[in-house]
Amino acid sequence: MSRSPRVVLAVSGGIACYKACEVVRRLRDHGAVVRVAMSRAATQFVGPTTFAALSGEPVVSDLFDHPAPHEVPHVRWAEWGDLLCVAPCTADFLARMAHGIADDFPSTLHLAFRGPTLVAPAMEDDMYRHPAVQRNLRRLVERGVTTVGPNSGPLASGRVGPGRMAEPGEIVATARRLLAGGSPQRWLDGRKVVITAGPTRERIDPIRFLSNRSSGKMGFALAREARLVGGAVTLVHGPGPGSLGQGSHGTLAAPSGVRAIAVESAAEMRTATLREAADAAVVVMAAAVADFTPAEISEQKIKKNGADSLQLRLQRTVDILAELGGARAAGTEEASGRESGAASPLLVGFAAESEALEKRALDKLRLKGCDLIVANQVVGDALARSGIAADDNEVVILGRDGSRESVSQRPKGEVAVAIWDAIRRQLLSDNG
């Protein structure tokens, strides 16, 4: 496209309107020109002035309150835009889209628009599960509308469940994909994908544990992208930041359509991952699994009792990645399950290194029998701006065939797109 992409953002009336402000900002950061069309209900949550200031463009919230009504504004905006994005899309607005109702500016704009359309549903969990809402969603998907989310997580009512609007980064990553060439191709075609994410926790006593800084954001982004391209996705994830209670796994919500298995320890992650990987086409080991675990776990809280120090004896955990790589680490064609026709998944590892990044990542790729390895620096400025716990990442993707792709700093949702593109190329290569 020789000019800046043009996005029309339709905002309907839900509490998630505040996230639409971030969608505008991020789209503009990526060079898009954004116009905002608001439903009357949306203006009760965020004022048109806010969106006008963020977008630098006119905002319309009333069919009869346009400065030039003779221009038929809903038609002119439809002609102007390259992409229509509805975020948040309430149950009401979803129904109006599905049934072709046009009774305000955003809904008339939708009927006049002929380009790609992206919808980010947002509503309470019971509303989202209602058969009428599910039927409306299916109707829109059958018409070629792309959906992103909703995710599961905390809702405005205080409940927890599906219906939470996708995060702005997810929405913008999908919007950019559509602007670049249409809907994501569902090339995984229902094949099973297993992804691990987040840290593990190794218990010391009932209230203390050993862990690391991993947030799980990269693994969750990989799961969302795998679902978008047609995978049957299982996400095995450790606890996220801030999860303290039993059964609590932090603030990250599993993407809609992804089967999530929550675990705590490295041993639990190993059991779940090996079980799920047995019939998988692709396994992506993005989790930061503990290398060591306490040799003894105290059943009671360990007391100071006047001591100046505490000694913990640690033992190695089982290396899940190496166990999955198995005989392929030997480096022979006969040892590689896919070359010999056995049911062996394509295996993707991650390497977080503080020095000699690519050398150590390549060593890990060979020693553990990976097909691809994703390497990122975790020291100094690189750690501060991207990588563990950050929203962005900057990686190098290395292949067993000698391939190398550098992915510059960008949101983890976009890094996930690059990683899945590399996986797709590797699968095509393996299949001749």
C-alpha positions as CSV (number, residue, x, y, z in Angstrom):
1,M,0.0,0.0,0.0
2,S,1.6,3.3,-1.1
3,R,-0.2,5.3,1.5
4,S,-0.9,4.9,5.2
5,P,-3.5,2.2,6.0
6,R,-6.9,3.6,7.0
7,V,-8.8,2.0,9.9
8,V,-12.3,2.8,10.9
9,L,-12.8,1.8,14.6
10,A,-16.4,1.3,15.6
11,V,-16.8,1.5,19.3
12,S,-20.0,0.1,20.9
13,G,-21.2,0.6,24.4
14,G,-19.4,-1.6,26.9
15,I,-17.0,-1.0,29.8
16,A,-14.2,-2.3,27.5
17,C,-14.4,1.1,25.7
18,Y,-11.4,2.2,27.7
19,K,-9.3,-0.4,26.0
20,A,-10.3,1.0,22.6
21,C,-8.3,4.1,23.4
22,E,-5.2,1.9,23.5
23,V,-6.2,0.3,20.2
24,V,-6.2,3.7,18.6
25,R,-2.8,4.6,20.0
26,R,-1.2,1.4,18.9
27,L,-2.7,1.5,15.4
28,R,-1.3,5.0,15.0
29,D,2.1,3.9,16.4
30,H,2.1,1.4,13.4
31,G,1.4,4.2,10.9
32,A,-2.3,3.8,10.5
33,V,-4.8,6.6,10.1
34,V,-7.7,6.0,12.4
35,R,-11.3,7.3,12.4
36,V,-13.6,6.5,15.3
37,A,-17.3,5.9,15.0
38,M,-19.2,5.6,18.3
39,S,-22.5,4.2,19.3
40,R,-24.6,6.5,21.5
41,A,-24.1,4.1,24.4
42,A,-20.3,4.1,23.9
43,T,-20.2,7.9,24.7
44,Q,-21.4,7.1,28.2
45,F,-18.1,5.3,28.9
46,V,-15.6,7.4,26.9
47,G,-16.2,10.8,25.4
48,P,-15.8,11.5,21.7
49,T,-13.3,14.2,22.6
50,T,-10.9,11.6,24.0
51,F,-11.0,9.6,20.7
52,A,-10.6,12.7,18.6
53,A,-7.5,13.7,20.6
54,L,-6.0,10.2,20.3
55,S,-6.8,9.8,16.6
56,G,-6.3,13.3,15.4
57,E,-9.4,12.6,13.2
58,P,-13.1,13.5,13.4
59,V,-15.3,11.3,15.6
60,V,-18.9,10.7,14.7
61,S,-21.4,9.3,17.2
62,D,-24.8,10.4,15.7
63,L,-26.2,9.9,12.2
64,F,-27.7,13.4,12.3
65,D,-24.9,15.3,13.9
66,H,-22.3,15.3,11.1
67,P,-21.0,18.7,9.9
68,A,-21.7,17.7,6.3
69,P,-24.8,15.4,6.3
70,H,-25.2,16.0,2.5
71,E,-22.0,13.9,2.0
72,V,-23.8,10.8,3.3
73,P,-21.1,10.2,5.9
74,H,-21.6,6.5,6.5
75,V,-21.0,5.9,2.8
76,R,-18.0,8.2,2.6
77,W,-16.4,6.6,5.7
78,A,-17.0,3.2,4.2
79,E,-15.3,4.2,1.0
80,W,-12.4,5.8,3.0
81,G,-11.5,2.9,5.2
82,D,-9.3,-0.1,4.4
83,L,-10.4,-2.1,7.5
84,L,-13.4,-1.9,9.8
85,C,-12.6,-2.9,13.4
86,V,-15.4,-3.2,16.0
87,A,-13.9,-3.1,19.5
88,P,-15.5,-3.6,21.8
89,C,-18.4,-5.4,20.1
90,T,-21.2,-5.8,22.5
91,A,-23.9,-8.6,22.3
92,D,-26.3,-6.0,21.0
93,F,-24.0,-4.7,18.3
94,L,-23.1,-8.2,17.3
95,A,-26.8,-9.0,16.8
96,R,-27.3,-5.9,14.7
97,M,-24.3,-6.8,12.5
98,A,-25.5,-10.4,12.1
99,H,-29.1,-9.4,11.2
100,G,-28.2,-6.3,9.0
101,I,-29.9,-3.8,11.3
102,A,-28.8,-0.2,10.6
103,D,-30.1,2.3,13.2
104,D,-27.1,4.4,14.2
105,F,-23.9,5.6,12.6
106,P,-21.6,2.5,13.3
107,S,-24.3,0.0,12.2
108,T,-25.1,1.9,8.9
109,L,-21.4,2.2,8.3
110,H,-21.0,-1.6,8.7
111,L,-23.6,-2.3,6.1
112,A,-22.0,0.1,3.7
113,F,-18.4,-1.2,4.3
114,R,-17.0,-3.7,1.7
115,G,-13.5,-4.3,3.0
116,P,-12.2,-6.7,5.7
117,T,-14.0,-6.6,9.0
118,L,-12.6,-7.5,12.4
119,V,-14.7,-8.0,15.5
120,A,-13.6,-8.1,19.2
121,P,-16.6,-9.3,21.2
122,A,-16.9,-8.1,24.8
123,M,-19.7,-9.1,27.2
124,E,-20.5,-11.0,30.4
125,D,-19.8,-14.8,30.3
126,D,-23.4,-15.9,30.4
127,M,-24.2,-13.5,27.6
128,Y,-21.3,-14.8,25.5
129,R,-22.4,-18.4,26.1
130,H,-26.0,-17.7,25.1
131,P,-27.1,-19.7,22.0
132,A,-28.3,-16.6,20.2
133,V,-24.9,-14.9,20.6
134,Q,-23.0,-18.0,19.5
135,R,-25.4,-18.2,16.5
136,N,-24.7,-14.6,15.6
137,L,-21.0,-15.1,15.8
138,R,-21.1,-18.1,13.5
139,R,-23.2,-16.1,11.0
140,L,-20.6,-13.4,10.9
141,V,-17.7,-15.8,10.6
142,E,-19.5,-17.5,7.7
143,R,-19.7,-14.1,6.0
144,G,-15.9,-13.8,6.2
145,V,-15.7,-11.6,9.3
146,T,-12.6,-12.2,11.4
147,T,-13.0,-12.4,15.2
148,V,-10.3,-11.9,17.9
149,G,-11.2,-13.1,21.4
150,P,-13.0,-12.9,23.7
151,N,-10.6,-14.1,26.3
152,S,-11.4,-15.6,29.7
153,G,-10.7,-13.5,32.7
154,P,-12.1,-11.0,35.2
155,L,-15.3,-9.3,34.0
156,A,-17.0,-6.0,35.0
157,S,-19.5,-7.9,37.2
158,G,-16.7,-9.4,39.3
159,R,-17.2,-12.8,37.7
160,V,-14.5,-14.7,35.9
161,G,-15.1,-16.4,32.6
162,P,-15.2,-16.0,28.8
163,G,-16.3,-12.6,27.4
164,R,-13.4,-10.3,28.3
165,M,-12.3,-8.3,25.3
166,A,-9.0,-9.3,23.7
167,E,-6.1,-7.1,24.7
168,P,-5.2,-4.2,22.5
169,G,-2.0,-5.8,21.3
170,E,-3.9,-8.9,20.1
171,I,-6.5,-6.7,18.2
172,V,-3.8,-4.6,16.6
173,A,-1.7,-7.6,15.6
174,T,-4.8,-9.2,13.9
175,A,-5.7,-5.9,12.3
176,R,-2.2,-5.5,10.8
177,R,-2.5,-9.1,9.4
178,L,-5.8,-8.2,7.7
179,L,-4.4,-5.0,6.3
180,A,-1.4,-6.9,4.9
181,G,-3.4,-9.4,2.9
182,G,-6.6,-10.7,4.3
183,S,-7.6,-13.2,6.9
184,P,-5.0,-15.5,8.5
185,Q,-4.9,-18.7,6.5
186,R,-5.9,-21.7,8.6
187,W,-3.0,-23.8,7.5
188,L,-2.7,-25.9,10.6
189,D,-6.1,-27.4,9.6
190,G,-7.1,-28.8,12.9
191,R,-3.7,-30.4,13.7
192,K,-2.9,-30.7,17.4
193,V,-0.5,-28.1,18.8
194,V,0.9,-28.2,22.4
195,I,2.4,-25.0,23.8
196,T,4.0,-24.6,27.3
197,A,4.1,-21.1,28.9
198,G,5.1,-19.3,32.0
199,P,7.2,-20.3,35.0
200,T,7.1,-23.2,37.3
201,R,7.1,-23.0,41.1
202,E,9.1,-25.4,43.2
203,R,7.9,-25.7,46.8
204,I,10.2,-25.2,49.7
205,D,7.5,-25.2,52.4
206,P,3.8,-24.5,52.5
207,I,4.3,-20.8,51.7
208,R,7.6,-20.4,50.0
209,F,8.8,-21.5,46.6
210,L,11.5,-21.1,44.0
211,S,10.5,-19.5,40.7
212,N,11.6,-17.1,38.0
213,R,10.5,-13.8,36.2
214,S,8.6,-15.4,33.3
215,S,5.1,-14.0,32.8
216,G,3.8,-16.5,30.2
217,K,2.9,-13.7,27.8
218,M,5.0,-15.2,24.9
219,G,3.5,-18.6,25.3
220,F,-0.1,-17.2,25.5
221,A,0.6,-15.1,22.3
222,L,1.8,-18.2,20.5
223,A,-1.4,-20.1,21.6
224,R,-3.6,-17.3,20.2
225,E,-1.8,-17.3,16.9
226,A,-1.9,-21.0,16.6
227,R,-5.7,-20.9,17.1
228,L,-6.0,-18.2,14.5
229,V,-4.2,-20.3,11.9
230,G,-6.4,-23.3,12.6
231,G,-4.6,-25.4,15.2
232,A,-6.3,-27.5,17.9
233,V,-4.4,-25.9,20.7
234,T,-3.5,-27.2,24.2
235,L,-1.8,-24.7,26.4
236,V,0.1,-26.1,29.4
237,H,0.9,-23.1,31.6
238,G,2.5,-22.4,35.0
239,P,1.3,-19.7,37.4
240,G,1.3,-16.1,36.2
241,P,2.4,-13.0,38.2
242,G,0.5,-12.3,41.4
243,S,-1.1,-15.8,41.7
244,L,-0.8,-16.9,45.3
245,G,-3.8,-18.9,46.2
246,Q,-4.2,-22.6,45.4
247,G,-5.8,-22.9,42.0
248,S,-5.0,-19.3,41.1
249,H,-3.0,-18.8,37.9
250,G,-2.6,-15.1,37.6
251,T,-4.1,-12.5,35.4
252,L,-3.4,-14.0,32.0
253,A,-6.5,-15.5,30.4
254,A,-6.4,-18.4,28.1
255,P,-7.4,-17.4,24.6
256,S,-10.9,-18.3,23.4
257,G,-10.9,-21.8,21.8
258,V,-7.7,-22.9,23.5
259,R,-7.7,-25.8,25.9
260,A,-5.7,-24.7,29.0
261,I,-4.1,-27.0,31.6
262,A,-2.8,-25.2,34.7
263,V,0.2,-26.6,36.5
264,E,2.5,-25.5,39.3
265,S,5.8,-27.5,39.4
266,A,8.2,-28.7,36.8
267,A,7.1,-32.3,37.5
268,E,3.5,-31.4,36.9
269,M,4.4,-29.6,33.7
270,R,6.4,-32.7,32.5
271,T,3.5,-35.0,33.2
272,A,1.0,-32.9,31.3
273,T,3.3,-32.0,28.4
274,L,4.4,-35.6,27.7
275,R,0.8,-36.8,27.9
276,E,-0.4,-34.1,25.5
277,A,2.6,-34.3,23.1
278,A,2.0,-38.0,22.4
279,D,-0.4,-37.2,19.5
280,A,0.7,-33.6,18.6
281,A,1.9,-32.3,15.3
282,V,3.8,-29.4,16.8
283,V,5.2,-28.9,20.4
284,V,6.4,-25.4,21.3
285,M,8.3,-25.3,24.7
286,A,8.0,-21.6,25.6
287,A,7.8,-22.2,29.3
288,A,10.6,-21.2,31.7
289,V,10.8,-24.5,33.5
290,A,12.9,-24.7,36.7
291,D,16.2,-26.5,36.3
292,F,16.4,-27.3,40.0
293,T,13.9,-28.2,42.7
294,P,14.3,-28.6,46.5
295,A,15.4,-32.1,47.4
296,E,13.2,-32.0,50.5
297,I,10.0,-30.1,51.0
298,S,9.1,-29.1,54.5
299,E,5.6,-29.9,55.5
300,Q,5.7,-27.0,58.0
301,K,6.8,-23.4,57.6
302,I,10.5,-23.2,58.1
303,K,11.3,-20.9,61.1
304,K,14.3,-18.7,61.5
305,N,14.9,-19.9,65.1
306,G,17.7,-17.4,65.4
307,A,19.7,-18.8,62.5
308,D,21.7,-16.4,60.3
309,S,21.4,-18.5,57.2
310,L,19.4,-21.3,55.6
311,Q,20.8,-24.0,53.4
312,L,18.7,-25.6,50.7
313,R,19.8,-28.8,48.9
314,L,18.6,-28.7,45.3
315,Q,18.3,-31.5,42.7
316,R,17.9,-31.4,39.0
317,T,14.5,-31.5,37.5
318,V,13.9,-33.7,34.4
319,D,14.6,-31.8,31.2
320,I,11.3,-31.9,29.4
321,L,12.6,-30.5,26.1
322,A,15.5,-33.0,25.9
323,E,13.1,-35.8,26.8
324,L,10.8,-34.8,23.9
325,G,13.7,-34.5,21.5
326,G,14.8,-38.0,22.5
327,A,16.8,-39.8,20.0
328,R,16.8,-36.9,17.5
329,A,19.5,-35.3,19.7
330,A,21.9,-38.0,18.2
331,G,21.7,-36.0,14.9
332,T,21.0,-38.9,12.5
333,E,18.2,-39.1,10.0
334,E,17.2,-42.5,11.4
335,A,16.8,-40.9,14.8
336,S,14.5,-38.2,13.6
337,G,10.9,-39.4,14.0
338,R,9.5,-37.3,11.1
339,E,12.2,-38.3,8.6
340,S,11.7,-42.0,9.4
341,G,7.9,-41.7,9.2
342,A,7.3,-42.1,12.9
343,A,4.7,-39.9,14.7
344,S,7.2,-37.4,16.1
345,P,6.0,-33.7,16.5
346,L,7.9,-30.8,15.2
347,L,9.7,-29.5,18.3
348,V,10.4,-25.9,19.0
349,G,12.6,-24.8,22.0
350,F,13.3,-21.5,23.6
351,A,16.7,-20.3,24.8
352,A,17.0,-17.3,27.1
353,E,20.7,-16.4,27.3
354,S,22.8,-13.8,29.0
355,E,25.8,-14.2,26.8
356,A,26.9,-15.9,23.5
357,L,23.3,-15.9,22.5
358,E,23.3,-17.7,19.1
359,K,26.2,-20.1,19.9
360,R,24.4,-21.3,23.1
361,A,21.1,-21.5,21.3
362,L,22.5,-23.6,18.5
363,D,24.2,-25.9,21.1
364,K,20.8,-26.3,22.8
365,L,19.1,-27.0,19.5
366,R,21.5,-29.9,18.7
367,L,21.8,-31.3,22.2
368,K,18.1,-31.4,22.7
369,G,16.9,-32.5,19.3
370,C,14.9,-29.4,18.4
371,D,13.8,-28.5,14.9
372,L,13.7,-24.8,15.7
373,I,14.9,-22.7,18.6
374,V,13.9,-19.2,19.5
375,A,16.7,-17.3,21.3
376,N,16.4,-14.0,23.2
377,Q,18.9,-12.0,25.3
378,V,18.0,-11.7,29.0
379,V,20.6,-9.2,30.3
380,G,21.1,-5.4,30.4
381,D,19.1,-3.2,28.0
382,A,17.7,-6.2,26.1
383,L,16.0,-7.5,29.2
384,A,14.6,-4.1,30.1
385,R,13.0,-3.5,26.7
386,S,11.9,-7.0,25.7
387,G,11.8,-10.6,26.7
388,I,10.9,-12.0,30.1
389,A,7.9,-10.2,31.7
390,A,7.8,-7.5,29.0
391,D,5.1,-6.9,26.5
392,D,7.6,-6.8,23.6
393,N,10.2,-9.4,22.5
394,E,13.2,-9.4,20.3
395,V,14.4,-12.9,19.1
396,V,16.5,-14.9,16.7
397,I,14.8,-18.0,15.2
398,L,17.4,-20.7,14.3
399,G,16.6,-23.9,12.4
400,R,18.3,-27.3,12.3
401,D,18.7,-26.8,8.6
402,G,20.9,-23.7,9.2
403,S,18.2,-21.1,8.7
404,R,18.3,-17.9,10.7
405,E,15.7,-15.2,11.1
406,S,16.2,-12.1,13.2
407,V,12.9,-10.6,14.6
408,S,13.4,-7.0,15.8
409,Q,11.7,-5.6,19.0
410,R,7.9,-5.7,18.6
411,P,4.8,-6.8,20.6
412,K,4.8,-10.5,21.5
413,G,1.7,-11.0,19.4
414,E,3.7,-10.0,16.3
415,V,6.7,-12.1,17.4
416,A,4.3,-15.1,17.6
417,V,3.3,-14.5,14.0
418,A,6.9,-14.6,12.9
419,I,7.5,-17.8,14.9
420,W,4.5,-19.6,13.4
421,D,5.6,-18.5,9.9
422,A,9.0,-20.2,10.6
423,I,7.2,-23.3,11.9
424,R,5.1,-23.4,8.7
425,R,8.2,-23.2,6.5
426,Q,9.8,-26.0,8.5
427,L,6.8,-28.2,8.1
428,L,6.6,-27.5,4.4
429,S,10.3,-28.4,4.1
430,D,9.9,-31.6,6.0
431,N,7.0,-32.6,3.7
432,G,9.1,-32.1,0.6
